């Protein structure tokens, strides 16, 4: 399960628009929002692309964002 708040903060801090991130990942902005809000799951390819775009290099940070067990 994605930690929505952490991912939204990372996107905000990056200064990138969600439409740009979605294009890099190969999905629509609407689908990106669904995935961020846990209405649909990210696949491995999408996680890797988002990590590249947002410069998430730490395995711990990646796990906290994309593999959270208990999120609000």
Beta strands, then each sheet from edge to edge (+ up, - down):
end
